[in-house]
Amino acid sequence: MKNCLASVLTAWVTLTLLTSPALADKVAVVTEEMAPYNFVDERDQTVAGLSTELVHEILKRANVDYQIKVYPWARAYRMAQEAPNTAIYSMGRNDEREKLFKWVGVIVNREVFLYKLKGRPEIKASSLEDLKPYKLGGIRDGARTMYLRKEGLAVEESTDDASNIKKLQSRRIDAFPIDEPNLVYLSQKNGVDFDSMERLIKLEKMSGGLYLAFSLNTADDTVDKCRVALDAMVKDGTFQKITAKWLAKKK
């Protein structure tokens, strides 16, 4: 009986330690491979990128102990919903996600377009309605995928946009949504000619901010400190300097 009670008590204490934000020593920061915003640098295996550098600065100013790791988007997204004391970044914000996270603020602004192969003049669109005959590519649990499906469009899921580029080149999909800086990086990394692709239509509702956010089980104080840090970075020019540095690399 004593052994049984001891086991129950041990399990309860362990669960409490794992799920209490106040007792967590380090914030787990998760993201996906999406250069130039967040990616693993092959030279030293560190997580780099425009968004990553901004997140480093935010967490440093907020005096938060943390570790950043890159996962496939669906896994990172699930972790940020289920695990306490977890942050996720370069994430689109929409109605479906609004109440699932504690939002810090915008760290990147971007323009999203559907891209198709130049060698396929038969694929034409000037509105979302025009896209209904086509098969589009998307990322599992991605905001762009959610949006396209909400508009009644057919989307074939992949784990990442590198897979979507390959599917586009092999004509397994007709188009997929992405911003130009990301497409440039991925094309170079995967040996694909960027000029073989062209814009089909801009997705206005998908263009805009990518955010840093925390899981709901993260202490409000941690989130508030990060909001203050981000606001200070914008006011003192640090945010603009980091952004300009990264975007200038691919001009």
SERO-4910 file (N, C-alpha, C, O; in steps of 0.05 Angstrom, whole numbers):
BEGIN
 pado doro    nc1    nc2    nc3   cac1   cac2   cac3    cc1    cc2    cc3    oc1    oc2    oc3
  Met    A     17    -24      0      0      0      0     17     25      0     12     44    -15
  Lys    A     38     24     17     56     47     18     70     52     -8     74     75    -17
  Asn    A     79     30    -21     92     32    -47     74     44    -68     82     60    -85
  Cys    A     48     36    -66     28     46    -85     24     76    -82     24     92   -101
  Leu    A     22     85    -56     19    113    -50     43    129    -59     41    152    -70
  Ala    A     67    118    -55     91    131    -62     93    135    -92    102    156   -102
  Ser    A     84    115   -107     84    116   -137     65    137   -147     72    152   -165
  Val    A     41    138   -135     22    159   -142     32    186   -137     29    205   -153
  Leu    A     45    190   -113     55    216   -106     78    225   -124     79    248   -132
  Thr    A     95    206   -132    117    212   -150    107    220   -177    117    239   -189
  Ala    A     86    206   -187     75    212   -213     62    240   -212     64    255   -231
  Trp    A     48    246   -190     35    273   -188     55    295   -188     51    315   -201
  Val    A     77    292   -173     98    312   -171    111    316   -198    116    339   -207
  Thr    A    116    294   -213    129    296   -239    111    310   -259    120    328   -274
  Leu    A     85    304   -258     66    317   -276     64    347   -270     63    363   -288
  Thr    A     65    354   -244     64    382   -236     88    397   -246     86    420   -256
  Leu    A    111    385   -244    136    398   -253    136    402   -283    146    422   -293
  Leu    A    124    383   -298    124    385   -327    104    404   -338    108    416   -359
  Thr    A     82    408   -323     61    424   -334     58    452   -321     42    468   -330
  Ser    A     74    458   -301     72    485   -288     91    504   -301    115    501   -298
  Pro    A     81    526   -314     99    545   -327    117    558   -306    140    566   -313
  Ala    A    108    561   -282    124    575   -262    149    560   -254    169    572   -246
  Leu    A    147    533   -258    170    516   -250    189    510   -273    210    499   -269
  Ala    A    181    517   -297    198    511   -320    222    530   -321    219    554   -318
  Asp    A    245    518   -326    270    534   -325    276    547   -352    287    569   -354
  Lys    A    268    534   -373    276    542   -400    252    541   -419    236    523   -418
  Val    A    250    562   -436    229    562   -456    238    546   -481    260    550   -491
  Ala    A    222    528   -489    227    513   -514    216    529   -537    192    534   -539
  Val    A    234    537   -555    226    554   -578    227    536   -603    248    524   -609
  Val    A    205    534   -617    203    516   -641    197    532   -666    183    553   -664
  Thr    A    206    523   -688    200    535   -714    204    514   -735    209    491   -729
  Glu    A    201    522   -760    205    504   -783    228    514   -800    239    536   -796
  Glu    A    235    498   -820    255    506   -840    241    524   -861    226    514   -877
  Met    A    247    550   -860    234    569   -879    253    593   -883    248    615   -873
  Ala    A    274    588   -898    294    609   -903    281    630   -921    264    624   -938
  Pro    A    289    655   -918    311    665   -901    302    672   -872    317    686   -858
  Tyr    A    278    664   -865    268    672   -839    278    654   -816    286    664   -795
  Asn    A    277    628   -820    287    609   -800    297    584   -814    282    572   -830
  Phe    A    321    576   -809    333    552   -822    357    543   -806    369    558   -791
  Val    A    365    518   -811    390    508   -799    413    514   -817    413    506   -841
  Asp    A    433    528   -807    457    535   -822    474    510   -824    483    499   -804
  Glu    A    478    501   -849    493    476   -854    522    478   -845    535    457   -842
  Arg    A    533    502   -842    561    505   -835    566    497   -806    586    485   -800
  Asp    A    547    504   -788    552    497   -760    527    486   -746    527    482   -721
  Gln    A    506    480   -762    482    468   -751    467    485   -731    451    475   -716
  Thr    A    472    511   -731    457    529   -713    432    539   -728    431    538   -753
  Val    A    412    547   -713    387    558   -725    392    587   -731    399    603   -713
  Ala    A    389    595   -756    395    623   -764    370    634   -778    349    622   -779
  Gly    A    374    659   -790    354    671   -805    344    698   -794    350    705   -771
  Leu    A    329    713   -810    319    739   -802    301    737   -777    306    750   -758
  Ser    A    281    720   -778    263    717   -755    278    706   -731    273    715   -708
  Thr    A    297    688   -736    312    676   -713    328    698   -699    329    698   -674
  Glu    A    342    715   -714    358    736   -702    340    755   -686    348    764   -664
  Leu    A    317    761   -696    298    778   -681    288    765   -656    286    778   -635
  Val    A    282    739   -657    273    724   -634    295    723   -613    290    726   -589
  His    A    320    718   -621    343    718   -603    344    745   -587    347    745   -563
  Glu    A    341    767   -602    343    793   -589    319    798   -570    323    809   -549
  Ile    A    296    790   -578    272    793   -561    276    778   -535    271    789   -513
  Leu    A    283    753   -537    286    736   -513    309    745   -495    308    742   -471
  Lys    A    330    755   -508    353    765   -493    344    790   -476    351    791   -453
  Arg    A    330    808   -489    321    832   -475    301    825   -453    299    839   -433
  Ala    A    285    805   -458    265    797   -438    277    780   -416    263    772   -397
  Asn    A    303    774   -418    317    758   -398    304    730   -395    300    720   -373
  Val    A    299    717   -418    286    691   -419    308    670   -426    322    674   -446
  Asp    A    309    649   -411    327    626   -418    312    609   -438    289    602   -433
  Tyr    A    325    601   -459    311    587   -481    330    570   -498    354    572   -496
  Gln    A    318    553   -514    332    537   -534    314    535   -558    291    529   -556
  Ile    A    326    540   -582    311    540   -607    317    514   -622    340    505   -625
  Lys    A    295    501   -632    298    477   -648    280    478   -672    258    490   -671
  Val    A    289    466   -694    274    465   -719    260    438   -723    273    417   -719
  Tyr    A    235    438   -729    220    414   -734    203    417   -759    200    439   -769
  Pro    A    192    395   -770    171    398   -791    149    415   -779    143    413   -755
  Trp    A    136    431   -796    116    450   -785     94    437   -769     87    447   -747
  Ala    A     83    415   -778     61    403   -764     69    395   -735     53    398   -717
  Arg    A     93    385   -732    103    378   -705    107    402   -688     99    403   -664
  Ala    A    120    423   -699    125    448   -684     98    460   -675     96    469   -652
  Tyr    A     79    460   -693     53    472   -688     39    457   -665     27    469   -648
  Arg    A     41    430   -666     28    414   -645     42    418   -618     28    420   -598
  Met    A     68    419   -618     83    424   -593     75    450   -580     72    452   -556
  Ala    A     72    471   -597     66    498   -586     38    499   -575     32    516   -559
  Gln    A     21    480   -583     -6    479   -572     -8    463   -546    -24    468   -529
  Glu    A      9    442   -545      6    422   -524     25    425   -501     19    419   -478
  Ala    A     49    435   -507     70    436   -486     71    462   -471     67    483   -484
  Pro    A     75    462   -445     77    487   -430    104    501   -436    123    489   -444
  Asn    A    104    528   -432    129    543   -434    142    539   -461    166    534   -463
  Thr    A    126    542   -482    136    537   -509    129    562   -527    107    572   -525
  Ala    A    149    570   -543    145    591   -562    147    581   -590    161    561   -595
  Ile    A    134    593   -609    135    586   -637    137    612   -653    124    632   -647
  Tyr    A    152    611   -675    155    636   -690    155    632   -720    158    610   -731
  Ser    A    151    655   -734    145    656   -762    119    642   -768    117    626   -786
  Met    A     99    648   -752     73    636   -755     52    656   -763     50    678   -752
  Gly    A     36    649   -783     14    666   -792     -8    666   -771    -11    647   -756
  Arg    A    -23    688   -770    -44    691   -751    -71    691   -765    -75    706   -784
  Asn    A    -90    674   -756   -116    674   -768   -137    668   -746   -131    663   -723
  Asp    A   -162    668   -754   -184    664   -735   -182    637   -721   -188    634   -697
  Glu    A   -174    616   -736   -173    589   -725   -152    587   -703   -155    572   -684
  Arg    A   -131    603   -705   -109    602   -686   -110    622   -663    -96    620   -644
  Glu    A   -128    641   -666   -128    665   -648   -128    657   -619   -113    668   -603
  Lys    A   -145    638   -611   -148    631   -583   -130    608   -574   -132    598   -552
  Leu    A   -113    599   -592    -96    576   -586    -69    584   -575    -54    567   -565
  Phe    A    -62    610   -577    -36    619   -569    -37    646   -555    -57    660   -556
  Lys    A    -15    653   -542    -12    680   -531      7    695   -550     31    687   -553
  Trp    A     -3    715   -563     12    728   -585     30    750   -575     21    767   -559
  Val    A     55    750   -585     74    772   -578     72    795   -598     67    817   -590
  Gly    A     76    789   -623     74    810   -644     87    801   -670     97    779   -672
  Val    A     85    818   -690     95    813   -717    126    815   -717    137    835   -707
  Ile    A    139    795   -728    168    797   -731    177    798   -760    199    806   -766
  Val    A    159    791   -778    165    793   -807    140    800   -822    118    791   -816
  Asn    A    143    817   -842    121    823   -861    129    812   -888    152    815   -897
  Arg    A    110    800   -902    116    788   -928     92    789   -946     70    793   -938
  Glu    A     98    786   -972     77    784   -993     77    755  -1003     97    745  -1012
  Val    A     53    743  -1003     50    716  -1011     36    714  -1038     15    727  -1043
  Phe    A     48    699  -1056     37    695  -1083     34    665  -1088     49    649  -1077
  Leu    A     16    658  -1106     16    631  -1117     35    631  -1140     34    648  -1158
  Tyr    A     54    612  -1140     73    609  -1162     67    584  -1179     59    564  -1168
  Lys    A     71    587  -1205     67    565  -1224     92    563  -1242    109    581  -1241
  Leu    A     93    542  -1258    115    540  -1278    109    559  -1301     87    562  -1311
  Lys    A    131    572  -1311    128    590  -1334    119    574  -1359    106    584  -1377
  Gly    A    127    549  -1360    121    532  -1383     93    521  -1383     87    502  -1399
  Arg    A     75    532  -1367     48    523  -1366     28    547  -1370     15    555  -1352
  Pro    A     28    557  -1395     11    581  -1400    -19    575  -1397    -35    593  -1395
  Glu    A    -27    549  -1397    -55    542  -1394    -66    548  -1366    -90    549  -1362
  Ile    A    -48    551  -1347    -56    557  -1319    -58    587  -1316    -39    601  -1316
  Lys    A    -83    596  -1314    -89    625  -1312   -108    630  -1289   -126    614  -1283
  Ala    A   -105    653  -1276   -124    660  -1254   -121    690  -1248    -99    701  -1248
  Ser    A   -144    702  -1244   -144    730  -1235   -160    733  -1209   -162    755  -1198
  Ser    A   -171    710  -1199   -186    710  -1174   -184    683  -1162   -176    663  -1175
  Leu    A   -192    680  -1137   -192    654  -1124   -211    635  -1137   -206    611  -1139
  Glu    A   -233    645  -1147   -253    628  -1161   -240    614  -1185   -247    591  -1192
  Asp    A   -222    628  -1199   -208    617  -1222   -190    593  -1215   -182    578  -1233
  Leu    A   -183    590  -1190   -164    570  -1181   -177    543  -1177   -163    523  -1173
  Lys    A   -203    541  -1177   -218    517  -1170   -211    492  -1187   -212    470  -1177
  Pro    A   -205    496  -1213   -198    472  -1229   -170    461  -1223   -163    439  -1232
  Tyr    A   -154    475  -1208   -126    468  -1204   -120    454  -1178   -134    458  -1158
  Lys    A    -99    438  -1178    -89    426  -1153    -66    443  -1142    -46    447  -1155
  Leu    A    -70    452  -1118    -51    470  -1105    -35    455  -1084    -44    435  -1073
  Gly    A    -11    465  -1079      6    453  -1058      4    469  -1032     -1    493  -1032
  Gly    A      8    455  -1010      7    469   -984     23    453   -963     31    431   -968
  Ile    A     27    465   -940     41    452   -918     21    443   -897      1    456   -891
  Arg    A     25    419   -887      7    407   -867      5    426   -843     25    433   -831
  Asp    A    -20    433   -835    -26    450   -813    -17    479   -817    -15    495   -798
  Gly    A    -10    486   -842     -1    513   -848    -24    533   -852    -46    525   -860
  Ala    A    -19    558   -845    -40    578   -848    -49    582   -877    -73    586   -883
  Arg    A    -30    579   -896    -37    582   -924    -55    559   -933    -74    563   -948
  Thr    A    -49    535   -923    -66    512   -930    -94    515   -918   -114    510   -932
  Met    A    -95    525   -893   -122    529   -881   -138    549   -897   -162    546   -902
  Tyr    A   -125    570   -905   -138    592   -920   -149    582   -947   -172    587   -954
  Leu    A   -132    568   -962   -140    558   -989   -163    539   -987   -182    540  -1003
  Arg    A   -162    521   -967   -184    502   -964   -210    516   -955   -232    508   -963
  Lys    A   -207    536   -938   -231    552   -930   -244    565   -954   -268    569   -953
  Glu    A   -228    571   -974   -239    583   -999   -249    562  -1018   -257    569  -1041
  Gly    A   -249    537  -1010   -260    515  -1026   -242    505  -1048   -251    493  -1068
  Leu    A   -215    508  -1044   -196    500  -1063   -183    473  -1056   -180    467  -1032
  Ala    A   -175    458  -1076   -162    432  -1071   -132    436  -1064   -118    448  -1080
  Val    A   -123    425  -1042    -96    429  -1033    -84    401  -1026    -95    386  -1010
  Glu    A    -61    395  -1038    -46    371  -1032    -24    379  -1012     -8    396  -1017
  Glu    A    -24    366   -989     -6    373   -967     22    361   -971     25    339   -981
  Ser    A     42    376   -961     69    367   -959     80    375   -932     67    391   -918
  Thr    A    103    364   -925    115    372   -899    128    399   -900    131    412   -879
  Asp    A    137    408   -924    151    433   -927    149    443   -955    140    429   -973
  Asp    A    159    468   -959    157    480   -986    178    470  -1005    176    473  -1029
  Ala    A    200    458   -995    219    445  -1012    205    422  -1028    211    418  -1052
  Ser    A    188    408  -1014    172    387  -1027    153    398  -1048    149    387  -1069
  Asn    A    142    421  -1041    123    434  -1060    137    443  -1086    126    441  -1108
  Ile    A    162    453  -1083    177    461  -1107    182    436  -1125    178    438  -1149
  Lys    A    189    414  -1113    194    389  -1128    168    380  -1142    168    371  -1165
  Lys    A    146    382  -1127    120    374  -1139    112    392  -1162    101    383  -1182
  Leu    A    119    418  -1159    112    437  -1180    129    430  -1205    118    430  -1227
  Gln    A    155    425  -1202    172    419  -1224    164    394  -1239    167    392  -1263
  Ser    A    154    374  -1224    145    349  -1236    116    349  -1244    105    329  -1254
  Arg    A    103    373  -1240     75    377  -1249     55    360  -1233     33    355  -1243
  Arg    A     63    353  -1209     44    339  -1191     24    358  -1179      2    351  -1171
  Ile    A     32    384  -1177     14    405  -1169     16    427  -1190     35    428  -1205
  Asp    A     -4    444  -1191     -5    466  -1211      7    492  -1201     17    508  -1217
  Ala    A      5    497  -1175     15    521  -1163     16    518  -1133      3    500  -1122
  Phe    A     32    535  -1119     32    534  -1090     39    562  -1080     52    578  -1094
  Pro    A     30    568  -1055     34    595  -1044     60    598  -1028     68    580  -1013
  Ile    A     74    620  -1033    100    625  -1020    108    654  -1025     97    667  -1043
  Asp    A    126    665  -1009    136    692  -1014    162    689  -1029    176    669  -1028
  Glu    A    170    711  -1043    193    709  -1061    219    704  -1047    235    687  -1056
  Pro    A    226    717  -1024    252    711  -1011    255    682  -1003    276    670  -1006
  Asn    A    233    670   -994    234    642   -987    238    624  -1011    253    605  -1011
  Leu    A    224    631  -1033    226    615  -1058    254    617  -1069    265    598  -1080
  Val    A    267    641  -1068    294    645  -1078    313    626  -1063    329    612  -1075
  Tyr    A    312    627  -1036    329    609  -1020    325    580  -1026    344    565  -1030
  Leu    A    300    572  -1026    294    543  -1031    302    534  -1059    312    512  -1062
  Ser    A    299    551  -1079    307    545  -1106    337    540  -1107    347    520  -1119
  Gln    A    353    558  -1095    382    555  -1095    390    529  -1080    408    515  -1089
  Lys    A    378    524  -1057    385    501  -1041    379    475  -1055    394    455  -1051
  Asn    A    357    474  -1070    349    449  -1083    356    447  -1112    347    429  -1126
  Gly    A    373    466  -1122    383    464  -1149    361    469  -1170    362    457  -1192
  Val    A    342    486  -1163    320    492  -1182    323    520  -1193    330    538  -1178
  Asp    A    318    523  -1218    320    550  -1231    296    567  -1222    273    561  -1229
  Phe    A    302    588  -1207    281    606  -1197    265    618  -1221    241    621  -1219
  Asp    A    279    623  -1242    266    636  -1265    247    617  -1281    234    625  -1300
  Ser    A    247    591  -1273    228    573  -1286    200    576  -1275    181    563  -1285
  Met    A    197    592  -1254    171    596  -1240    163    626  -1242    180    643  -1245
  Glu    A    137    630  -1240    127    658  -1241    102    661  -1224     89    641  -1217
  Arg    A     97    686  -1217     73    691  -1201     48    687  -1216     45    694  -1240
  Leu    A     28    675  -1203      2    671  -1215    -18    691  -1204    -31    705  -1220
  Ile    A    -20    693  -1178    -39    712  -1165    -29    717  -1137    -18    700  -1123
  Lys    A    -34    742  -1127    -26    749  -1100    -48    740  -1081    -72    744  -1086
  Leu    A    -40    729  -1058    -59    722  -1037    -59    744  -1016    -43    744   -998
  Glu    A    -77    763  -1020    -77    787  -1003    -81    780   -973    -68    792   -956
  Lys    A    -99    762   -967   -105    755   -939    -82    739   -926    -81    737   -902
  Met    A    -65    728   -942    -42    713   -931    -17    730   -929      2    723   -916
  Ser    A    -17    753   -942      5    771   -941      3    788   -916    -19    794   -906
  Gly    A     26    795   -905     26    810   -880     45    798   -859     67    790   -866
  Gly    A     36    797   -834     54    791   -813     57    761   -807     38    746   -808
  Leu    A     82    754   -799     88    728   -787     95    735   -758    110    754   -752
  Tyr    A     85    718   -739     86    725   -711    104    707   -694    111    685   -702
  Leu    A    111    718   -671    122    703   -648     99    699   -629     85    718   -622
  Ala    A     95    675   -619     73    669   -601     82    648   -581    101    634   -585
  Phe    A     66    646   -559     72    626   -538     48    608   -534     25    615   -540
  Ser    A     54    585   -523     32    566   -515     16    579   -493     25    596   -478
  Leu    A     -9    570   -490    -27    581   -470    -17    576   -441    -24    591   -423
  Asn    A     -2    555   -438      8    548   -411     35    562   -404     49    553   -386
  Thr    A     41    583   -419     65    599   -413     56    622   -395     35    634   -398
  Ala    A     73    629   -376     67    650   -357     62    677   -371     77    684   -390
  Asp    A     41    691   -364     35    717   -376     59    737   -373     63    753   -391
  Asp    A     73    735   -351     96    753   -347    117    749   -369    129    769   -378
  Thr    A    122    725   -376    142    719   -398    133    731   -424    149    744   -438
  Val    A    107    728   -431     96    738   -455     97    769   -455    104    781   -475
  Asp    A     89    781   -433     89    810   -431    117    822   -434    120    843   -447
  Lys    A    137    809   -422    165    819   -425    174    818   -454    188    836   -463
  Cys    A    166    797   -468    173    795   -496    159    816   -513    171    827   -532
  Arg    A    134    823   -506    120    844   -521    134    871   -516    137    887   -535
  Val    A    142    876   -492    156    901   -486    183    902   -501    191    923   -511
  Ala    A    197    879   -502    223    878   -515    220    884   -545    235    899   -557
  Leu    A    200    872   -558    195    876   -586    188    905   -592    199    917   -611
  Asp    A    171    916   -576    164    945   -579    189    963   -577    191    982   -592
  Ala    A    206    957   -558    230    973   -554    249    970   -578    262    989   -586
  Met    A    251    946   -590    268    941   -613    258    958   -637    275    968   -652
  Val    A    232    960   -640    221    976   -662    228   1006   -657    235   1020   -676
  Lys    A    225   1015   -632    229   1043   -626    258   1051   -628    264   1074   -636
  Asp    A    277   1033   -621    305   1041   -621    319   1034   -648    343   1039   -651
  Gly    A    304   1022   -667    315   1017   -694    328    990   -697    336    983   -720
  Thr    A    330    974   -676    343    948   -678    328    929   -697    339    915   -713
  Phe    A    301    930   -694    284    913   -711    289    919   -741    292    901   -757
  Gln    A    290    945   -748    293    952   -776    321    945   -786    324    937   -809
  Lys    A    342    948   -769    369    942   -777    372    912   -783    385    905   -803
  Ile    A    362    895   -766    364    866   -770    349    858   -796    358    842   -811
  Thr    A    325    869   -799    309    863   -823    323    871   -849    324    855   -868
  Ala    A    334    895   -849    348    905   -873    372    889   -879    378    883   -903
  Lys    A    386    880   -859    410    864   -863    404    838   -878    418    830   -896
  Trp    A    383    824   -869    377    798   -881    364    801   -909    371    785   -927
  Leu    A    347    820   -912    334    823   -938    353    833   -960    349    828   -983
  Ala    A    373    847   -951    393    857   -970    410    835   -981    422    838  -1003
  Lys    A    412    812   -967    429    790   -976    421    778  -1002    437    767  -1017
  Lys    A    395    780  -1008    385    767  -1032    376    786  -1054    362    778  -1073
  Lys    A    384    812  -1051    376    831  -1071    395    831  -1094    392    846  -1113
***
